[in-house]
Amino acid sequence: MVYEKYVKDNSFSKDNSNPNSDLINCIIKTREDLINANNNYEFADGDLIDYYLYQIKAMQAKYNYLLKKAKQSGLIVSMLDQIEIKNSKIAM
């Protein structure tokens, strides 16, 4: 039998000193992962189609959850696109 160890995603937790920045970073990363999965799906063939469909569905669920958490925290979700643009300009 194969046993897999459960690994908790600690990229967003309530114990950090600035949870809003962690939440924003998680939302941005999840959004980028969702876009990548959609782009990969467009060029997939065979069994990879099912894989990317599953990945897209999972990323959508995670993205919706994080957006819900952001709204509950009082963050303005419409500002995330501007934050993402600013972060990508800094990285260049």
NUKE-412150 format. One line per 2 residues: number of its first residue (from 0); their letters; for each residue x, y, z of C-alpha. Coordinates in steps of 0.05 Angstrom, whole numbers, plus 5000, padded with zeros to 4 digits. Example, Ala and Ser with C-alpha at 12.3 -4.5 7.8 and 13.67 -1.06 7.14 Angstrom:
0	AS	5246,4910,5156  5273,4979,5143
END
This chain:
0	MV	5000,5000,5000  5021,5071,4986
2	YE	5012,5121,5042  5015,5194,5027
4	KY	5030,5245,5080  4981,5302,5085
6	VK	5017,5369,5078  4980,5430,5101
8	DN	4986,5493,5058  5018,5541,5108
10	SF	5024,5598,5058  4962,5629,5091
12	SK	4953,5624,5165  4923,5666,5220
14	DN	4986,5665,5262  5028,5709,5217
16	SN	5042,5781,5236  5010,5809,5173
18	PN	4956,5761,5151  4928,5808,5099
20	SD	4991,5809,5058  4995,5733,5061
22	LI	4923,5728,5040  4934,5776,4982
24	NC	4996,5737,4960  4957,5671,4962
26	II	4901,5701,4921  4949,5727,4869
28	KT	4987,5661,4865  4922,5621,4859
30	RE	4897,5668,4805  4962,5658,4766
32	DL	4957,5583,4775  4886,5584,4749
34	IN	4906,5625,4688  4964,5576,4675
36	AN	4918,5516,4681  4869,5548,4632
38	NN	4925,5563,4583  4952,5492,4589
40	YE	4882,5464,4578  4878,5500,4511
42	FA	4937,5460,4485  4924,5394,4521
44	DG	4907,5330,4486  4889,5260,4508
46	DL	4890,5246,4582  4918,5314,4598
48	ID	4850,5345,4582  4820,5311,4643
50	YY	4880,5331,4686  4875,5405,4669
52	LY	4799,5404,4677  4809,5376,4748
54	QI	4864,5427,4762  4820,5485,4737
56	KA	4762,5463,4781  4807,5457,4842
58	MQ	4839,5525,4830  4771,5557,4821
60	AK	4748,5528,4888  4811,5553,4923
62	YN	4806,5621,4890  4733,5629,4910
64	YL	4750,5609,4982  4807,5659,4986
66	LK	4763,5715,4957  4710,5699,5009
68	KA	4763,5703,5064  4788,5769,5037
70	KQ	4718,5798,5037  4708,5774,5109
72	SG	4774,5808,5128  4749,5874,5099
74	LI	4796,5874,5039  4773,5907,4975
76	VS	4777,5850,4925  4774,5894,4864
78	ML	4841,5924,4883  4878,5857,4875
80	DQ	4888,5867,4800  4926,5932,4814
82	IE	4968,5899,4868  4986,5842,4820
84	IK	5008,5892,4767  5051,5930,4817
86	NS	5084,5866,4841  5100,5842,4771
88	KI	5131,5909,4753  5176,5905,4814
90	AM	5200,5835,4795  5222,5858,4726
END
